[in-house]
Amino acid sequence: MVHSDADTLDAVFAALSDSTRRAVLETLEEGGGLTVSELAQPHGMSLTGFMKHLRVLENAGLVSRTKEGRIVRCELSPQPMQEAAVWLSRYEKFWAERLDALARFLYHQEETAWRALPPETKNAPRSRSAGTTKSTARKSGGRGPTRKR
């Protein structure tokens, strides 16, 4: 099992890095406690290969297993994922602030450039290109090779 917060985050992000493991978590979220066989069936791999994925999820604390006789059931343990989401939310705030500042800067640049234009161009519709491009007529080339019969 994982011990420190850094180890927990590392294990959670490593577990979430694989599409099979993410699909297992989604299935457990929808279906509650399912058997290992029920979880493995849609993934088209050997039970041994699937068990490796399950172990990674279990080591990250994202899945818990209980055994009832010969049947092993798995359940979602969302707490480590919530801790990862809290960690990510700090960076979401950081990037949101940076992107908002960039948007304000670009808006200011556009407004400044728009005010600097001569009055006759302000009423014209805005275009992304600075000039006009004249299309040139092209002549078709010679006849291409034909298939011999």
VOSE-192500 format. One record per residue: residue in one letter; y, z, x of N, C-alpha, C in turn; residue number from 0; chain. Coordinates in nm, 3 decimals. Atoms other than C-alpha are relative to their C-alpha. Layout:
# residues N
+---+---------+---------+---------+---------+---------+---------+---------+---------+---------+-----+---+
| r |     n_v |     n_w |     n_u |    ca_v |    ca_w |    ca_u |     c_v |     c_w |     c_u |   k | c |
+---+---------+---------+---------+---------+---------+---------+---------+---------+---------+-----+---+
| a |       Y |       Z |       X |       Y |       Z |       X |       Y |       Z |       X | NUM | A |
...
+---+---------+---------+---------+---------+---------+---------+---------+---------+---------+-----+---+
This chain:
# residues 149
+---+---------+---------+---------+---------+---------+---------+---------+---------+---------+-----+---+
| r |     n_v |     n_w |     n_u |    ca_v |    ca_w |    ca_u |     c_v |     c_w |     c_u |   k | c |
+---+---------+---------+---------+---------+---------+---------+---------+---------+---------+-----+---+
| m |  -0.118 |   0.000 |   0.084 |   0.000 |   0.000 |   0.000 |   0.124 |   0.000 |   0.088 |   0 | A |
| v |  -0.125 |   0.013 |  -0.072 |   0.360 |  -0.052 |   0.105 |   0.074 |   0.134 |   0.000 |   1 | A |
| h |  -0.060 |  -0.132 |  -0.011 |   0.572 |   0.241 |   0.225 |   0.152 |  -0.002 |  -0.010 |   2 | A |
| s |  -0.145 |  -0.005 |   0.001 |   0.938 |   0.176 |   0.303 |   0.058 |  -0.103 |  -0.095 |   3 | A |
| d |  -0.067 |   0.096 |   0.088 |   1.194 |  -0.004 |   0.088 |   0.000 |  -0.140 |   0.059 |   4 | A |
| a |  -0.001 |   0.131 |  -0.066 |   1.218 |  -0.286 |   0.343 |  -0.139 |  -0.065 |  -0.008 |   5 | A |
| d |   0.136 |   0.054 |   0.010 |   0.840 |  -0.326 |   0.347 |  -0.031 |  -0.044 |  -0.143 |   6 | A |
| t |   0.023 |   0.035 |   0.140 |   0.835 |  -0.329 |  -0.033 |   0.067 |  -0.133 |  -0.032 |   7 | A |
| l |  -0.070 |   0.127 |   0.025 |   1.099 |  -0.604 |  -0.048 |  -0.069 |  -0.116 |   0.069 |   8 | A |
| d |   0.071 |   0.107 |  -0.072 |   0.917 |  -0.807 |   0.217 |  -0.127 |  -0.041 |  -0.074 |   9 | A |
| a |   0.125 |   0.029 |   0.069 |   0.589 |  -0.778 |   0.027 |   0.026 |  -0.070 |  -0.134 |  10 | A |
| v |  -0.031 |   0.061 |   0.129 |   0.750 |  -0.866 |  -0.308 |   0.042 |  -0.146 |   0.019 |  11 | A |
| f |  -0.045 |   0.137 |  -0.020 |   0.929 |  -1.173 |  -0.175 |  -0.112 |  -0.089 |   0.054 |  12 | A |
| a |   0.115 |   0.078 |  -0.048 |   0.615 |  -1.285 |   0.011 |  -0.094 |  -0.033 |  -0.115 |  13 | A |
| a |   0.087 |   0.024 |   0.116 |   0.413 |  -1.246 |  -0.309 |   0.060 |  -0.104 |  -0.093 |  14 | A |
| l |  -0.067 |   0.093 |   0.092 |   0.671 |  -1.438 |  -0.512 |   0.017 |  -0.139 |   0.060 |  15 | A |
| s |  -0.021 |   0.130 |  -0.065 |   0.681 |  -1.722 |  -0.259 |  -0.107 |  -0.103 |  -0.036 |  16 | A |
| d |   0.110 |   0.092 |   0.032 |   0.359 |  -1.875 |  -0.394 |  -0.003 |  -0.028 |  -0.151 |  17 | A |
| s |  -0.002 |   0.038 |   0.142 |   0.347 |  -2.068 |  -0.724 |  -0.119 |   0.055 |  -0.078 |  18 | A |
| t |   0.117 |  -0.056 |   0.070 |  -0.005 |  -1.946 |  -0.809 |   0.026 |   0.144 |  -0.036 |  19 | A |
| r |  -0.026 |  -0.142 |   0.027 |   0.102 |  -1.584 |  -0.779 |   0.110 |   0.017 |  -0.105 |  20 | A |
| r |  -0.104 |  -0.008 |   0.103 |   0.418 |  -1.646 |  -0.983 |  -0.060 |  -0.031 |  -0.137 |  21 | A |
| a |   0.065 |   0.034 |   0.126 |   0.202 |  -1.807 |  -1.253 |  -0.085 |   0.117 |  -0.052 |  22 | A |
| v |   0.079 |  -0.117 |   0.040 |  -0.028 |  -1.502 |  -1.255 |   0.092 |   0.106 |  -0.061 |  23 | A |
| l |  -0.094 |  -0.099 |   0.053 |   0.273 |  -1.274 |  -1.306 |   0.053 |  -0.041 |  -0.137 |  24 | A |
| e |  -0.045 |   0.049 |   0.130 |   0.399 |  -1.494 |  -1.592 |  -0.109 |   0.019 |  -0.106 |  25 | A |
| t |   0.111 |  -0.017 |   0.094 |   0.056 |  -1.486 |  -1.754 |  -0.016 |   0.146 |  -0.039 |  26 | A |
| l |   0.012 |  -0.142 |   0.030 |   0.038 |  -1.108 |  -1.725 |   0.116 |   0.050 |  -0.085 |  27 | A |
| e |  -0.116 |  -0.038 |   0.080 |   0.387 |  -1.078 |  -1.870 |  -0.022 |  -0.035 |  -0.147 |  28 | A |
| e |   0.023 |   0.047 |   0.136 |   0.281 |  -1.276 |  -2.177 |  -0.120 |   0.068 |  -0.065 |  29 | A |
| g |   0.126 |  -0.040 |   0.060 |  -0.073 |  -1.152 |  -2.224 |  -0.043 |   0.143 |   0.021 |  30 | A |
| g |   0.042 |  -0.138 |  -0.023 |  -0.079 |  -0.789 |  -2.113 |  -0.116 |   0.006 |   0.098 |  31 | A |
| g |   0.113 |  -0.018 |  -0.091 |  -0.395 |  -0.667 |  -1.941 |  -0.107 |  -0.105 |  -0.021 |  32 | A |
| l |   0.103 |   0.105 |   0.007 |  -0.632 |  -0.954 |  -1.866 |  -0.103 |   0.024 |   0.109 |  33 | A |
| t |   0.104 |  -0.013 |  -0.102 |  -0.957 |  -0.970 |  -1.676 |   0.029 |  -0.096 |   0.115 |  34 | A |
| v |  -0.017 |   0.086 |  -0.117 |  -0.971 |  -1.124 |  -1.330 |  -0.048 |  -0.141 |  -0.032 |  35 | A |
| s |   0.053 |   0.133 |   0.036 |  -1.183 |  -1.410 |  -1.468 |   0.098 |  -0.076 |  -0.089 |  36 | A |
| e |  -0.097 |   0.064 |   0.088 |  -0.927 |  -1.481 |  -1.742 |   0.122 |  -0.048 |   0.077 |  37 | A |
| l |  -0.116 |   0.039 |  -0.082 |  -0.648 |  -1.489 |  -1.485 |  -0.033 |  -0.116 |   0.092 |  38 | A |
| a |   0.039 |   0.102 |  -0.099 |  -0.840 |  -1.708 |  -1.239 |  -0.027 |  -0.135 |  -0.064 |  39 | A |
| q |   0.048 |   0.123 |   0.065 |  -0.963 |  -1.968 |  -1.491 |   0.099 |  -0.116 |   0.005 |  40 | A |
| p |  -0.088 |   0.118 |   0.002 |  -0.649 |  -2.186 |  -1.522 |   0.040 |  -0.053 |   0.137 |  41 | A |
| h |  -0.048 |   0.040 |  -0.133 |  -0.597 |  -2.211 |  -1.146 |  -0.095 |  -0.091 |   0.077 |  42 | A |
| g |   0.093 |   0.096 |  -0.059 |  -0.904 |  -2.420 |  -1.063 |  -0.033 |   0.028 |   0.146 |  43 | A |
| m |   0.041 |  -0.035 |  -0.137 |  -1.002 |  -2.232 |  -0.749 |  -0.115 |   0.098 |  -0.007 |  44 | A |
| s |   0.112 |  -0.093 |  -0.003 |  -1.292 |  -2.020 |  -0.641 |   0.051 |   0.141 |  -0.030 |  45 | A |
| l |  -0.036 |  -0.138 |   0.029 |  -1.294 |  -1.658 |  -0.750 |   0.041 |   0.073 |   0.128 |  46 | A |
| t |  -0.034 |  -0.060 |  -0.130 |  -1.286 |  -1.558 |  -0.383 |   0.141 |  -0.037 |   0.041 |  47 | A |
| g |  -0.136 |   0.045 |  -0.032 |  -0.972 |  -1.767 |  -0.324 |   0.103 |   0.065 |  -0.089 |  48 | A |
| f |  -0.093 |  -0.062 |   0.093 |  -0.809 |  -1.627 |  -0.635 |   0.019 |   0.148 |   0.032 |  49 | A |
| m |  -0.007 |  -0.143 |  -0.031 |  -0.890 |  -1.270 |  -0.530 |   0.098 |   0.026 |   0.116 |  50 | A |
| k |  -0.097 |  -0.016 |  -0.109 |  -0.682 |  -1.324 |  -0.214 |   0.142 |   0.004 |  -0.057 |  51 | A |
| h |  -0.131 |  -0.001 |   0.065 |  -0.381 |  -1.405 |  -0.432 |   0.023 |   0.132 |  -0.073 |  52 | A |
| l |  -0.010 |  -0.125 |   0.074 |  -0.451 |  -1.102 |  -0.647 |   0.025 |   0.118 |   0.094 |  53 | A |
| r |  -0.021 |  -0.108 |  -0.098 |  -0.469 |  -0.878 |  -0.339 |   0.144 |   0.003 |   0.050 |  54 | A |
| v |  -0.139 |   0.007 |  -0.045 |  -0.127 |  -0.999 |  -0.222 |   0.091 |   0.061 |  -0.107 |  55 | A |
| l |  -0.079 |  -0.056 |   0.110 |   0.018 |  -0.916 |  -0.565 |  -0.019 |   0.151 |  -0.012 |  56 | A |
| e |   0.029 |  -0.143 |   0.008 |  -0.152 |  -0.578 |  -0.565 |   0.064 |   0.076 |   0.117 |  57 | A |
| n |  -0.062 |  -0.065 |  -0.117 |  -0.033 |  -0.494 |  -0.212 |   0.151 |   0.009 |  -0.013 |  58 | A |
| a |  -0.145 |  -0.003 |   0.023 |   0.322 |  -0.577 |  -0.320 |   0.035 |   0.097 |  -0.113 |  59 | A |
| g |  -0.023 |  -0.092 |   0.110 |   0.279 |  -0.335 |  -0.612 |   0.034 |  -0.069 |  -0.131 |  60 | A |
| l |  -0.035 |   0.076 |   0.119 |   0.332 |  -0.612 |  -0.868 |  -0.110 |  -0.003 |  -0.105 |  61 | A |
| v |   0.115 |   0.002 |   0.090 |  -0.016 |  -0.588 |  -1.021 |  -0.083 |   0.125 |   0.026 |  62 | A |
| s |   0.093 |  -0.112 |  -0.015 |  -0.240 |  -0.293 |  -1.087 |  -0.132 |  -0.040 |  -0.064 |  63 | A |
| r |   0.133 |   0.032 |   0.051 |  -0.614 |  -0.320 |  -1.141 |  -0.069 |   0.127 |  -0.048 |  64 | A |
| t |   0.083 |  -0.110 |   0.050 |  -0.837 |  -0.094 |  -1.350 |  -0.139 |  -0.056 |  -0.026 |  65 | A |
| k |   0.138 |   0.045 |   0.017 |  -1.213 |  -0.111 |  -1.367 |  -0.064 |   0.078 |  -0.114 |  66 | A |
| e |   0.073 |  -0.058 |   0.113 |  -1.407 |  -0.049 |  -1.688 |  -0.142 |  -0.054 |   0.007 |  67 | A |
| g |   0.137 |   0.049 |  -0.021 |  -1.775 |  -0.078 |  -1.604 |   0.003 |  -0.112 |   0.103 |  68 | A |
| r |  -0.001 |   0.115 |  -0.090 |  -1.813 |  -0.424 |  -1.451 |   0.124 |  -0.087 |  -0.019 |  69 | A |
| i |  -0.117 |   0.081 |   0.032 |  -1.489 |  -0.556 |  -1.597 |   0.123 |   0.057 |   0.070 |  70 | A |
| v |  -0.124 |  -0.039 |  -0.069 |  -1.174 |  -0.547 |  -1.383 |   0.116 |  -0.064 |  -0.075 |  71 | A |
| r |  -0.119 |   0.046 |   0.071 |  -0.847 |  -0.574 |  -1.576 |   0.122 |   0.015 |   0.090 |  72 | A |
| c |  -0.125 |  -0.002 |  -0.077 |  -0.507 |  -0.649 |  -1.428 |   0.117 |   0.015 |  -0.096 |  73 | A |
| e |  -0.123 |  -0.018 |   0.077 |  -0.167 |  -0.543 |  -1.556 |   0.119 |  -0.019 |   0.091 |  74 | A |
| l |  -0.125 |   0.020 |  -0.073 |   0.185 |  -0.627 |  -1.451 |   0.066 |   0.134 |   0.027 |  75 | A |
| s |  -0.077 |  -0.119 |  -0.038 |   0.377 |  -0.356 |  -1.264 |   0.139 |  -0.049 |   0.040 |  76 | A |
| p |  -0.128 |   0.065 |  -0.024 |   0.741 |  -0.468 |  -1.290 |   0.096 |   0.073 |   0.094 |  77 | A |
| q |  -0.097 |  -0.078 |  -0.078 |   0.909 |  -0.191 |  -1.087 |   0.040 |  -0.065 |   0.133 |  78 | A |
| p |  -0.043 |   0.063 |  -0.127 |   0.898 |  -0.366 |  -0.744 |   0.086 |  -0.125 |  -0.022 |  79 | A |
| m |  -0.080 |   0.118 |   0.029 |   1.038 |  -0.683 |  -0.903 |   0.142 |   0.039 |  -0.040 |  80 | A |
| q |  -0.131 |  -0.050 |   0.038 |   1.323 |  -0.483 |  -1.054 |   0.079 |   0.042 |   0.123 |  81 | A |
| e |  -0.067 |  -0.039 |  -0.125 |   1.402 |  -0.340 |  -0.710 |   0.048 |  -0.124 |   0.077 |  82 | A |
| a |  -0.040 |   0.125 |  -0.066 |   1.409 |  -0.694 |  -0.567 |   0.119 |  -0.062 |  -0.072 |  83 | A |
| a |  -0.111 |   0.055 |   0.079 |   1.640 |  -0.804 |  -0.850 |   0.129 |   0.076 |   0.030 |  84 | A |
| v |  -0.118 |  -0.079 |  -0.035 |   1.878 |  -0.518 |  -0.769 |   0.052 |  -0.042 |   0.137 |  85 | A |
| w |  -0.039 |   0.043 |  -0.135 |   1.878 |  -0.623 |  -0.403 |   0.069 |  -0.136 |  -0.006 |  86 | A |
| l |  -0.058 |   0.133 |   0.013 |   1.949 |  -0.986 |  -0.500 |   0.135 |   0.003 |  -0.071 |  87 | A |
| s |  -0.125 |  -0.004 |   0.077 |   2.227 |  -0.887 |  -0.741 |   0.121 |   0.027 |   0.088 |  88 | A |
| r |  -0.112 |  -0.021 |  -0.093 |   2.440 |  -0.766 |  -0.450 |   0.049 |  -0.132 |   0.057 |  89 | A |
| y |  -0.037 |   0.129 |  -0.057 |   2.434 |  -1.115 |  -0.305 |   0.051 |  -0.096 |  -0.106 |  90 | A |
| e |  -0.052 |   0.080 |   0.110 |   2.492 |  -1.273 |  -0.643 |   0.150 |   0.027 |  -0.016 |  91 | A |
| k |  -0.141 |  -0.037 |   0.011 |   2.821 |  -1.083 |  -0.663 |   0.079 |  -0.061 |   0.116 |  92 | A |
| f |  -0.064 |   0.055 |  -0.118 |   2.910 |  -1.190 |  -0.308 |   0.028 |  -0.150 |  -0.019 |  93 | A |
| w |  -0.015 |   0.145 |   0.013 |   2.850 |  -1.560 |  -0.380 |   0.087 |  -0.037 |  -0.120 |  94 | A |
| a |  -0.084 |   0.028 |   0.116 |   3.014 |  -1.548 |  -0.723 |   0.147 |   0.014 |   0.038 |  95 | A |
| e |  -0.139 |  -0.018 |  -0.044 |   3.333 |  -1.412 |  -0.564 |   0.044 |  -0.115 |   0.088 |  96 | A |
| r |  -0.034 |   0.110 |  -0.090 |   3.324 |  -1.680 |  -0.294 |   0.019 |  -0.131 |  -0.076 |  97 | A |
| l |  -0.009 |   0.124 |   0.077 |   3.263 |  -1.961 |  -0.541 |   0.121 |   0.000 |  -0.093 |  98 | A |
| d |  -0.121 |  -0.011 |   0.082 |   3.539 |  -1.834 |  -0.772 |   0.125 |  -0.028 |   0.084 |  99 | A |
| a |  -0.114 |   0.024 |  -0.089 |   3.781 |  -1.832 |  -0.476 |   0.010 |  -0.148 |   0.034 | 100 | A |
| l |   0.000 |   0.144 |  -0.030 |   3.678 |  -2.188 |  -0.387 |   0.051 |  -0.079 |  -0.120 | 101 | A |
| a |  -0.045 |   0.070 |   0.121 |   3.731 |  -2.301 |  -0.748 |   0.151 |   0.015 |  -0.017 | 102 | A |
| r |  -0.145 |  -0.020 |   0.011 |   4.079 |  -2.146 |  -0.753 |   0.074 |  -0.085 |   0.102 | 103 | A |
| f |  -0.062 |   0.080 |  -0.106 |   4.164 |  -2.315 |  -0.422 |   0.001 |  -0.148 |  -0.037 | 104 | A |
| l |   0.008 |   0.142 |   0.035 |   4.045 |  -2.657 |  -0.539 |   0.089 |  -0.033 |  -0.120 | 105 | A |
| y |  -0.088 |   0.021 |   0.115 |   4.228 |  -2.622 |  -0.871 |   0.146 |  -0.006 |   0.047 | 106 | A |
| h |  -0.137 |  -0.004 |  -0.053 |   4.548 |  -2.531 |  -0.683 |   0.030 |  -0.128 |   0.078 | 107 | A |
| q |  -0.018 |   0.123 |  -0.077 |   4.500 |  -2.828 |  -0.447 |   0.021 |  -0.119 |  -0.093 | 108 | A |
| e |  -0.011 |   0.112 |   0.093 |   4.455 |  -3.068 |  -0.738 |   0.135 |   0.004 |  -0.073 | 109 | A |
| e |  -0.128 |  -0.013 |   0.070 |   4.758 |  -2.933 |  -0.925 |   0.117 |  -0.034 |   0.092 | 110 | A |
| t |  -0.105 |   0.029 |  -0.097 |   4.974 |  -2.952 |  -0.610 |   0.008 |  -0.150 |   0.025 | 111 | A |
| a |   0.003 |   0.144 |  -0.025 |   4.865 |  -3.310 |  -0.542 |   0.050 |  -0.076 |  -0.122 | 112 | A |
| w |  -0.040 |   0.065 |   0.124 |   4.923 |  -3.405 |  -0.907 |   0.152 |   0.007 |  -0.017 | 113 | A |
| r |  -0.146 |  -0.015 |   0.013 |   5.280 |  -3.268 |  -0.905 |   0.075 |  -0.085 |   0.102 | 114 | A |
| a |  -0.066 |   0.077 |  -0.104 |   5.358 |  -3.460 |  -0.585 |   0.000 |  -0.150 |  -0.029 | 115 | A |
| l |   0.006 |   0.143 |   0.032 |   5.278 |  -3.798 |  -0.746 |   0.130 |  -0.045 |  -0.066 | 116 | A |
| p |  -0.117 |   0.054 |   0.069 |   5.563 |  -4.025 |  -0.864 |  -0.023 |   0.003 |  -0.151 | 117 | A |
| p |   0.014 |  -0.014 |   0.146 |   5.633 |  -3.997 |  -1.241 |  -0.079 |  -0.113 |  -0.067 | 118 | A |
| e |   0.070 |   0.110 |   0.067 |   5.496 |  -4.344 |  -1.327 |  -0.152 |   0.011 |   0.013 | 119 | A |
| t |   0.146 |  -0.013 |  -0.015 |   5.148 |  -4.257 |  -1.195 |  -0.054 |   0.121 |  -0.074 | 120 | A |
| k |   0.049 |  -0.119 |   0.071 |   5.129 |  -3.923 |  -1.377 |  -0.051 |  -0.035 |  -0.139 | 121 | A |
| n |   0.042 |   0.037 |   0.134 |   5.094 |  -4.098 |  -1.713 |  -0.121 |  -0.092 |   0.000 | 122 | A |
| a |   0.117 |   0.089 |  -0.009 |   4.827 |  -4.338 |  -1.590 |  -0.127 |   0.085 |   0.001 | 123 | A |
| p |   0.125 |  -0.077 |  -0.004 |   4.465 |  -4.231 |  -1.637 |  -0.043 |   0.024 |   0.144 | 124 | A |
| r |   0.047 |  -0.034 |  -0.135 |   4.319 |  -4.055 |  -1.334 |  -0.124 |  -0.080 |   0.036 | 125 | A |
| s |   0.115 |   0.073 |  -0.051 |   4.076 |  -4.251 |  -1.124 |  -0.046 |   0.067 |   0.127 | 126 | A |
| r |   0.053 |  -0.062 |  -0.121 |   3.850 |  -4.125 |  -0.849 |   0.032 |  -0.081 |   0.125 | 127 | A |
| s |  -0.028 |   0.082 |  -0.117 |   3.927 |  -4.420 |  -0.623 |   0.150 |  -0.025 |   0.011 | 128 | A |
| a |  -0.143 |   0.017 |  -0.024 |   4.267 |  -4.482 |  -0.467 |   0.047 |  -0.141 |  -0.034 | 129 | A |
| g |  -0.042 |   0.139 |   0.024 |   4.273 |  -4.861 |  -0.513 |  -0.094 |  -0.071 |  -0.092 | 130 | A |
| t |   0.089 |   0.081 |   0.082 |   4.114 |  -5.144 |  -0.699 |  -0.084 |  -0.086 |   0.092 | 131 | A |
| t |   0.091 |   0.083 |  -0.077 |   3.823 |  -5.348 |  -0.578 |  -0.024 |  -0.128 |  -0.076 | 132 | A |
| k |   0.023 |   0.129 |   0.064 |   3.800 |  -5.716 |  -0.651 |  -0.143 |  -0.043 |   0.027 | 133 | A |
| s |   0.137 |   0.047 |  -0.015 |   3.452 |  -5.845 |  -0.714 |   0.001 |  -0.140 |   0.057 | 134 | A |
| t |   0.009 |   0.134 |  -0.056 |   3.355 |  -6.147 |  -0.509 |  -0.121 |  -0.070 |  -0.059 | 135 | A |
| a |   0.111 |   0.078 |   0.055 |   3.140 |  -6.421 |  -0.653 |  -0.097 |  -0.029 |   0.113 | 136 | A |
| r |   0.102 |   0.026 |  -0.101 |   2.816 |  -6.461 |  -0.469 |  -0.082 |  -0.120 |  -0.041 | 137 | A |
| k |   0.087 |   0.115 |   0.026 |   2.617 |  -6.779 |  -0.438 |  -0.143 |   0.046 |   0.023 | 138 | A |
| s |   0.139 |  -0.038 |  -0.020 |   2.247 |  -6.749 |  -0.477 |  -0.054 |  -0.075 |   0.121 | 139 | A |
| g |   0.060 |   0.063 |  -0.119 |   2.035 |  -6.829 |  -0.175 |  -0.095 |  -0.111 |  -0.040 | 140 | A |
| g |   0.095 |   0.107 |   0.025 |   1.785 |  -7.104 |  -0.142 |  -0.123 |   0.051 |  -0.069 | 141 | A |
| r |   0.122 |  -0.036 |   0.069 |   1.458 |  -7.110 |  -0.323 |  -0.094 |   0.071 |   0.094 | 142 | A |
| g |   0.093 |  -0.078 |  -0.080 |   1.207 |  -6.856 |  -0.201 |  -0.135 |  -0.070 |   0.012 | 143 | A |
| p |   0.133 |   0.062 |  -0.018 |   0.851 |  -6.930 |  -0.091 |  -0.080 |   0.002 |  -0.129 | 144 | A |
| t |   0.083 |   0.010 |   0.120 |   0.609 |  -7.041 |  -0.362 |  -0.145 |   0.012 |   0.040 | 145 | A |
| r |   0.143 |  -0.014 |  -0.024 |   0.243 |  -6.978 |  -0.396 |  -0.069 |  -0.134 |  -0.008 | 146 | A |
| k |   0.073 |   0.127 |   0.001 |   0.018 |  -7.271 |  -0.307 |  -0.123 |   0.013 |  -0.087 | 147 | A |
| r |   0.119 |  -0.002 |   0.086 |  -0.253 |  -7.363 |  -0.552 |  -0.099 |  -0.097 |   0.045 | 148 | A |
+---+---------+---------+---------+---------+---------+---------+---------+---------+---------+-----+---+
